[in-house]
Each structure stands twice: as structure tokens, then as C-alpha cells.
Amino acid sequence: MALEMDLEMNGGPQDWKALNLILEEIGLSEISAQDETGMRAALGRGELSIGVSWGNPKRDGVIRAEGKHECHFKVTGTILFRINNSMYDEAVATIRTILTQLTERTDMLFVLSFQYEGVYAIRDPKRGFEWFWQEPR
């Protein structure tokens, strides 16, 4: 059984281009599906599989993550991270690298949660990027 983390994001076309570059640099491989609305792929050395979706008209734009994140933005994209349990530490490091790179290279806002429950990371205009892996909110 794999652990799944949900990243809800707010960004535009330039942010999606930057995200694609970040994923390629980290080691995007085995793309199983890709079109103008997203992709499914393996990442790194097999520690993660991802499902990226942007501009999804099926979503209402509301952040689904519960918890003390206090973020208020319209969700325009999502990433579902599926963690390979046998490579848990590597997967967490890869997720943190992705979020750090998003923070450095884009203005994208985001909330990372475990099944929309505990919040593990956020980026908002007031606080910037915060990582709560050891003590989810």
C-alpha cells in the first residue's frame, strides 16, 4: 500500500512550465500519459509516482485540505504524490526539493496534505514556504 500526498496549487501557465522543468531536472521518467491538462509519470529513482493536473474544470477551485493552514487561494492545479513505501525517505526528500524549487522559481501558492487531512507544507504570501513534516497541522 502506498502513501498518497496531495498538493493543491495556485499558478498560471508560466508556473506550469517551471514545474515541468523542475520535474525533468529531478528525474521525470516513464510518462504514462500527458496532454495539455496534466500528466502521470514516475519520478526520481522510483520513489514517487505522480499525477499532475492543471486548469481542471472538474474542481471547484476550493482548497480541500483540512487543518491549520489559513491559506486562501483558488486551486488551479494539483499533484498527487504516491510514495513508494520502500523508498520513503527518498520520496520525502524529493517532495521537499520540488516544493523548495517551486518556491524559488515561481510565485505559486500551495498546500501539501495527507489525504486532505494533516497539512505538511504550505506556501502563502504572508508566511512564505513552511515545512511541517514532523508536526503536521
C-alpha positions in Angstrom: 0.0 0.0 0.0 1.4 3.4 -1.0 1.1 6.6 1.0 -0.5 9.5 -1.0 0.1 13.2 -0.5 -2.0 15.9 -2.2 -0.5 19.2 -3.4 -3.1 21.9 -4.2 -1.6 24.8 -6.1 -2.5 28.2 -7.5 -0.5 29.2 -10.5 -0.6 30.1 -14.2 1.0 28.9 -17.5 4.5 30.2 -16.6 4.3 28.3 -13.3 3.3 25.1 -15.1 6.3 25.4 -17.4 8.6 25.9 -14.4 7.0 22.9 -12.7 7.7 20.7 -15.8 11.3 21.8 -15.9 11.7 21.1 -12.1 10.2 17.6 -12.6 12.5 16.9 -15.6 15.6 18.0 -13.6 14.7 15.8 -10.7 14.3 12.8 -13.0 10.9 12.6 -14.6 10.6 9.2 -16.2 8.1 6.7 -17.5 5.5 9.2 -18.6 2.4 7.1 -19.0 0.0 9.9 -20.1 0.4 13.5 -20.9 -1.7 16.2 -22.5 -2.5 19.9 -22.1 -4.3 19.3 -18.8 -1.7 17.2 -17.0 0.4 14.0 -16.8 1.0 10.8 -15.0 4.6 9.7 -14.5 7.3 8.1 -12.3 9.7 10.4 -10.7 13.3 10.1 -9.4 14.6 6.6 -9.0 11.1 5.1 -8.5 10.4 6.7 -5.1 7.4 8.5 -6.4 4.7 8.3 -9.0 2.8 11.5 -9.7 -0.4 12.7 -11.2 -0.3 16.3 -12.2 -3.4 18.2 -13.2 -3.8 21.9 -14.0 -6.7 24.1 -15.1 -9.0 21.2 -14.2 -12.6 22.3 -14.8 -13.9 19.4 -12.6 -12.6 21.1 -9.5 -14.4 24.0 -7.8 -11.2 25.8 -7.0 -11.6 25.4 -3.3 -8.8 24.1 -1.1 -9.8 20.7 0.2 -7.0 20.3 2.7 -8.2 20.5 6.3 -6.1 21.7 9.1 -4.5 25.0 10.3 -3.1 26.3 7.0 -5.0 29.5 6.8 -4.4 29.7 3.0 -7.0 31.3 0.8 -6.4 30.9 -2.9 -8.2 29.4 -5.9 -6.8 25.9 -6.7 -5.8 25.9 -10.3 -3.7 22.7 -10.2 -2.9 19.6 -8.2 -0.2 17.0 -7.8 -1.0 13.6 -6.3 2.3 12.1 -5.0 2.2 8.4 -4.5 5.1 7.4 -2.3 6.9 4.0 -2.7 7.0 2.9 0.9 10.3 1.1 0.5 11.9 4.4 -0.5 10.0 6.6 1.9 13.0 8.8 3.0 14.0 9.4 -0.6 10.4 10.3 -1.6 10.1 12.8 1.2 13.4 14.4 0.2 12.2 14.6 -3.4 8.9 16.2 -2.5 10.7 18.8 -0.4 13.1 19.5 -3.3 10.1 20.0 -5.6 8.4 22.4 -3.2 11.6 24.3 -2.5 12.2 24.7 -6.2 8.6 25.9 -6.8 9.2 28.5 -4.1 12.5 29.7 -5.6 11.4 29.7 -9.3 7.7 30.6 -9.2 5.1 32.7 -7.3 2.9 29.6 -7.0 0.9 29.2 -3.7 0.3 25.7 -2.4 -0.9 23.4 0.4 0.5 19.8 0.8 -1.6 17.4 2.8 -2.0 13.7 3.5 -5.4 12.7 2.0 -6.6 16.3 2.6 -6.2 15.9 6.3 -2.9 16.9 8.1 -1.1 19.8 6.4 2.6 19.1 5.8 3.7 22.2 3.9 2.3 25.5 2.7 3.3 28.5 0.8 1.3 31.6 1.1 2.0 35.3 0.6 2.2 36.1 4.3 4.4 33.4 5.7 6.2 32.1 2.6 7.2 28.5 2.5 6.8 26.4 5.6 7.5 22.7 6.1 5.7 20.8 8.8 6.6 17.2 8.1 7.5 16.3 11.7 4.4 18.0 13.1 1.5 18.3 10.6 -1.1 20.9 11.3 
